[in-house]
Structure formats: C-alpha cells, structure tokens
Amino acid sequence: MGRFIGFVFWMQPLIADFEVSEGMYSKARIEDAESVCLWLGANVMLEYSCEEAADLLQKNLDNAKASLEVLVADLLFLRDQVTITQVTIARVYNWDVHQKRRMREAAITEEDS
C-alpha cells in the first residue's frame, strides 16, 4: 500500500525541495513515513501520525471554510450598509439644497414686498 501525504496515497517516494538556510535549497527523497511534523506557529512544531495529521488538517480546513462563509456574509452586509449610508447622505444633501433654495426665494419675496 502507498503512503498517505496531503490527502493522497502515493505509491512512489516523494521528492521534495526544502530550504536548508537562507537562499540555499536541497532536494529530499521521502520514503515511507509513519509520521509528519506540522508547524503550528509561535515556534511550535508537533509530530503527528499521518492519520492524526490528516484529521487535524481537515478540521482546520473545515473551520477555515466556515469562517470564510461568515466573513463573506459580513462583507455583503457591510456593502449594503455603505450603499444605504451613501443614499442617506445624498438625500440629506439634497434636502439641505432645497431648504437653502426656499430660504433664498423667501428672502427675495420679502425684498420685493
């Protein structure tokens, strides 16, 4: 049976490029691996079995997709709110222009009287 890497079973060794140090890269031939190391951030790396790593990565992917859906919904709501605010500002501006025109017309009418 093949080796489980990145949600795919591979029947042949994996050839990977990795950075040895800044600007220096090397190739590695990865044969059967029973575990993988996942970088969790904040200088934390943990070793997991391939099955545990796949479960963790799938859980993280599901959480990211759920967060993306929420963020898209929030952005749509904000876009609607921006549109409503722009329409409201235009209405207030037009009302102010109308009021100033009425005051000017009233002042002209008083001068003529």
N, C-alpha and C positions, 0 to 999 in steps of 0.2 A: 504494500500500500504506500501511497505517496505521503508527503509531508504537508501539513496544513500551514500555509503562510498567507496572511491577508485575505482570508475568507475563500481561498482557493487551494485545492490539493495539487501539489506539484509532484510530478513523477521524476524529475531530474534535479540535480543540485542548482541552487540559486546563486547566480553571480551578482554580487553587489559592489557598488562603488561607495566608499566612505572616506570621510576626511580624517586624515591622521593628525594633522596640525594645520594651522592657517596656511592655505594655499598648496598643501601637499595632500594628494589623494592616492588611494590604493584600491585594488580590487580584492574581493574575498570570495572564496567558493564555500558556500554554506551547504554542508551535507545534512543528514538527518539531525534535526534539533528537537530536543524534548521540551525546551523552554525558551522563552523570549524575555527580553528586558524592555520595559516600557518606561519612557521618560514622563514623569508626572508633573514636572515643573518644580520650581523652587528648590533646585538642586536635589531632587528626589528621583531615584530610578529604582524600580522594583522588578524582581524576576517573577514571571508567571509561567504556568504551563501553557501550552498553545491553546487548549480549550478555555482556560480561565481568561487568557488574554483576548481571545475572540469574543467571549461573553462580555467582558468589560468594554471592549471597543464597540460592540454592537449596542450596548446600553448607552454609551456616550453618544453614539450616532443617533439613536432614537431621541435622547434628550436634546441634542442639537437641533434635530428636525422639529421637535415640539416647540423649542424656543424660537426657531425661525418663523413658524406659523404665528406665534403670538406677536413677534416683532412686526411681521408684515401687516397683521390686523391693526396694530398700534399705529403704524405708518399711514395706513389708509384712513384711520380715524383722524390723525393729525392733518393729513392733506385736506380732508373735508372741513376741519376746523379753520385752517388757513383760508380756504375759499370763502367760508361764511364770514370770517373776520374782514376779508378784503371787500366783500359786498357790503357789509355793515359800514365800513369806513367810507365807501363811495356814497352810500345813502346819507350818512351824516354830513359829508362834504356838500352834496347836492342840496340838502335841507338848509345848510348854512348859506350857500349861494342864493337860494330862493328867499331866505329871510332878509339878507342884505339888499336884494333887489326890491323887496316890498318896502323896506325902510327907506331906501333911496326914492322910490316912487311916492311914498307918503311925504317925504321931505319936499319934493318938487311940488306936490299938490298943495302943501301948506304955503310955500312961497308964492304960488300963483294966486292964492286967496287973499 
